[in-house]
Amino acid sequence: MAKDKKFGKGFFCGILTSAVVVLAGSGVLQQGGWITGADQKEAGATQESTDSAGTQLSLDQKKVDTKIKKMEEIINQLYLDSTDNDTVEAGIYKGMISGLGDPYAAYYTQDELEKLNESTSGEYKGIGAKLSQDTQTGAIQVVTCFEGTPAEKAGLLPGDILYSVNDIEVTGKDLTDVVSLIKTAKGDTVHLTIAREGEKDYLEFDVERSDVAVPTVAYKMLDDEIGYIAVSEFDKVTAEQFKNALAKLEEQGMEKLIIDLRNNLGGVLDTCCEMLKQMLPKGLIVYTEDKYGQRTEYTCDGNNEFKKPLAVLVNGYSASAAEIFSGAIKDYGIGTLVGTKTYGKGIVQRIVGMEDGTAVKLTVSKYFTPNGTDIHKKGIEPDVTVELDESLKNKVTVTEEEDNQLQKAISILQEEFISN
């Protein structure tokens, strides 16, 4: 692909997150497997899937072996450059998974799996930017630049499209591989080429790599005794951070609460369920169904039901576990969803480890909200639709005063509190 910047407005507006990494990795861990949200994470995670039927895979092994042997002979006879057996072998396995036509399925080498496992710790070696990938175009987009990180200091902005890393074009490459490239490039900096809406030419950035600790939960008390908790992703540490944030706000006299799930592309399913156990009445949190119709339920005992006025902020980057959370809040009617329609990621992937330390990630089931709603490719409509002001969409830091979605949530809670 020639390096001509021909991205129109429609291209930028059409970017949909289907995988995300915080320049290390990201996803959703479920018991027995992973759930990646729009989100990829470590091994053992499950993500949600639409495949409920389908024929069994049955390759003609003799035919495959014969063809591979013939291709090996052709390569050895004609291929100009040197070859690496391990890399070629891994490519065969990656090709097999690619042949499924599932944009969320993947094969991971040992090294790739280790990097994936890092992503649930909340600490990353990288530049401090959250990336997503459009499964249709292969374009990789910056979703968030965390404050004080190298990405923000270098001038990257949400909405930027990553064209190349160290002059290697990355459009269409696996997101995990791109993140690995950014993390492991030689030297202390990585050179990024960015396409930015409104700019005629590509922008060049040299971004320093460093240890980036990304808190998954931030909280503060707003005016009128309104507590505010922002959850950036559902990592292993997030449930405890969320519980502590609730306790601290209660100590400060919180009477109303806003939970911000905007730009949250998912995370660990068990974490999401533990957090919902701090909010929901007794009953179903979420359930999944596999290709055989087998149903797995996640339930809440109702011992910690949240009974104060509640609003949840969502947008088109609220996906997977974030949709499980917001979907349960909406179904039980215990809070008001404010913002724009969520991403629509209602399928589950499981990462299955193999004896040699590699792993395969496959879409294995579909999830449903407590009321039985299938949100895959549909998303969840907010109770109150509010588009973020156009002038704020590419800003790294948005103040609470100018955040019109937040202000709407505040006004809803104020009105609800008065009416009560």
Number of C-alpha atoms within 10 A of each C-alpha: 5 5 10 10 15 10 15 10 10 8 12 17 10 11 20 20 27 25 28 32 26 29 25 31 27 35 36 39 34 25 13 12 24 31 38 38 41 35 35 36 34 28 31 21 28 34 39 31 26 20 17 14 10 7 5 6 7 6 8 8 9 9 10 11 11 11 12 13 12 12 12 12 12 11 13 13 9 8 11 8 7 6 11 7 8 9 10 11 11 15 14 13 16 17 13 13 19 15 10 13 9 14 17 25 20 23 23 24 20 15 12 16 21 15 22 22 20 18 26 26 17 21 17 21 18 26 27 28 26 24 29 28 28 21 18 12 13 18 22 29 28 22 26 26 24 21 14 10 21 23 24 20 15 13 12 25 22 19 21 21 26 23 23 19 20 16 10 13 17 20 20 15 13 17 24 24 14 24 20 19 17 23 21 15 14 10 8 12 20 20 17 21 21 23 23 22 19 9 11 12 14 18 15 14 17 17 22 18 22 16 13 21 15 18 16 21 22 14 20 14 18 15 9 13 16 21 25 23 20 20 23 24 33 31 28 21 16 25 24 14 19 23 14 14 20 19 12 16 21 16 9 14 13 20 17 24 26 25 21 26 26 22 23 30 36 37 37 34 33 22 23 26 23 18 19 24 22 19 23 25 20 14 14 17 27 23 19 22 22 21 15 10 12 9 13 12 13 14 18 20 13 15 12 14 16 17 13 15 20 26 27 26 25 30 27 19 28 34 35 36 34 32 28 28 24 27 26 24 23 22 15 15 12 19 24 21 28 25 25 24 22 28 29 24 34 29 30 32 31 29 31 19 17 10 6 8 12 19 21 20 27 24 26 24 28 26 28 22 23 21 15 12 14 18 23 20 13 13 22 27 20 21 16 17 16 19 14 16 11 8 8 14 14 16 15 16 15 12 10 11 8 13 14 18 21 24 13 18 24 23 11 18 24 17 11 13 14 8 7 7
